Structure formats: structure tokens, C-alpha cells
Amino acid sequence: QVQLIESGGGLVQAGGSLRLSCAASGRTFTNYAMGWFRQAPGKEREFVAAINFNSIMIYYADSVKGRFTISRDNTKNTVYLQMNSLKPEDTAVYFCAADPQSAFRLRAGIYDQTYWGQGTQVTVSS
């Protein structure tokens, strides 16, 4: 079992930045690929970014490429999402996810072994 706790959400103006953090506990952090997803009101949860255990394989949704950066610090059991140039359409609850096999599975929508955090709200005002 992996426990994931997100933090760093909040209210920001369009064009601003936020950094989300996700602290993992319970199992060896480097055994897991990590990812970020988001869900806006009335919409399905969507993939944002994923990173494998050694940060070599990284994937982004087209909608956030060039604006968001995923990273991880294996010494702190934490994954980050740096969000720059935020837009009102980035408003959503952001969820952290962990997969014991690969970042590709998170990117591909294979969630049979995925652990999820509780989410943190990000609101971007225009």
C-alpha cells in the first residue's frame, strides 16, 4: 500500500505559477512511477504528466507541454509539478498517482494497479 498526500494547491491569477508536491509513504518510493492527473468540474479525470523511477522517461499531456514540469526527489519520497503560465482552463482538482510498473501505464490510462492521492484544488482566475 502506498499513501500519497498532495499539497501546494491554491488560487492564482492567470499567468501565475504554482508548485504542487506529493509526498509518498508506505513502500519504497523508487519502485513506483509517479504521475499527476486533474479533474475539472463536470469533466472526467485527465492525464497531466508522468515520470518513471529514475526520471529518464517523462510524459506530458499536450495541453501542458512547455508550461508544466514534473520532477521527483527520491531522497524525499516526493514528486513535484511545477506549473507556469497558468490558464483558467487549468482549474481543477489535481491528483497524484503511483504505478508499480511504469510511467507509460499512467500515460496510457492503465490504472489497475494505480494508487491515488486525495487531490488538491487549483483555481486560476482570469
N, C-alpha and C positions, 0 to 999 in steps of 0.2 A: 504494500500500500504506500502511495506517495501522497503527501499533503502539500497543497500549493496555496500560497497566500499572496494575492496581488496587492499592490499599493501604488500610490502616485497619481491616481486619477484626480479630476477636478474640473473647474470651469476656467476656460481660457478664451481669449479673443482670437478670431480668425487671423492667421499668420503667425500665431504664437507657437510655443513649444511646451511639451511635457515629456517627462521620462517615467515610464511605468517600470515597476520592479515586481518580480515574482520569486518569492523565497520557497525553496523546496525542502522537505524533510521526510524522513521515514525510510528512504532507500538510498543507495549510492547514486549520487546526482549524475555522475558521468556515465551511468548505464542508460540514460534517457536522452532522447532527442526532445527538444523543447519548442513550444510554439505559442503564438498569440492568435486569438480569434476575436471577433467582435459581433455584437448583435444590436442592431438599431431597433427602435420600437416598430412593431408590425412587420419586421423582416426576419429572415432566417439567419442563424449564426453563419458567419463567413470567415474564411481563412484570411489572415493578415501576413504572418511571417513564421518561418520555422528555421531551426538551426540544429545541426547534429552535435554529437557529444564533444567533438574536438573543434567545432566552429569552422570546419572546412566546407561543409555543404550548407548553404543558406538559400532559402527561397522567400520570395515576396509576392504578394498579390500585385497585379498591375496597377491597381488604384493607389498603392502607397509607395511604389518604387521611386527612389530618388528623394523621398521625404522621410521615410521611416527607416530606422536601423535596428536590427535585432543583434544582441550580443549576450554572452554569458561569461560569468566568472565562476569557474569550477571550484575555486578555493572558498567561495562564499555561498555555494549552492544556490546561485541566483541567476536569473535570466532577466534581461532588460529590453525595453522597447523605447528607443528614443524617437519621438515624434516631432518633426519640424514642419513648418509651413502648414499648420493645421487648417482644415476647412470645416465649415458647418456640417458637411456630409460625413465627417469623421466622428460625429457624435454617436456614441454607442456605449454599451457595457463591454468592456474588454476582458477577455478570459485568457488565463494562462493554461497551457496543456502540456502534458508529458507523455511521450510514447517510448516504450522499451526497445523498439526496433530501429526506427529511422525517421528523420525529418521528412523524407519523401512520403511516408504514410500519412503524416499530418497534412501535407500539401495535397495529397491525392484524395483526402476525405475518408481514410480508413481509420475508424475510431473504435474498433472492437477491443483494444487494449489501452485506450487513452484514459488518463486521469485529468480531471478538470479542477480549476480553482473556482472560487465563488464569484469572481468578477469585480471590476472596479469601474465606476462611471466616469466617462469622459464627455464633457459637454463643450462644444465650440460655438461661441456666439458670433454672429455676423456684425 
